[in-house]
Amino acid sequence: MNPFFPDKSVPQNVHGFERAASIAGGLVLLGKGLRRGGLGGMLQLAMGGMVLARGVTGRCEAKRVLTDLDEHASMAEHKSSYMPLDASESDRDRLRANATAATETATVTGDDSLRSPSAGV
């Protein structure tokens, strides 16, 4: 995306105070980069140019990507709100009856096999 000739089909996603702050921050970074010089100054110039272009055009690709990711995550969260393990009332009654039937035939011997395991088994 060329910041000087932005694609008109992409809607603006930077508005108001955020846009003004981008312009002001970009100008500050450009000024600091020019005064500093060297590699650090070039990095500040590059960052200032990107932030200034963001404020002037009102478009930010990074913000668009993050917003899309957030929307996809919320849609996925909404789709997974029903878990297949959520049992209905009839399923719970059937499971409770099966558990009761299974435990009616169980006997407790009092042998704690974890503390004194059988030697022959």
CORQUI-V487001 format. One record per helix or strand of 3 or more residues. SS is the DSSP state (a for helix, b for strand). FROM is the first residue (numbers start at 1). TO is the last residue. If there is no record, write none. Layout:
SS;FROM;TO + SS;FROM;TO
This chain:
a;16;36 + a;38;57 + a;61;79 + a;89;104
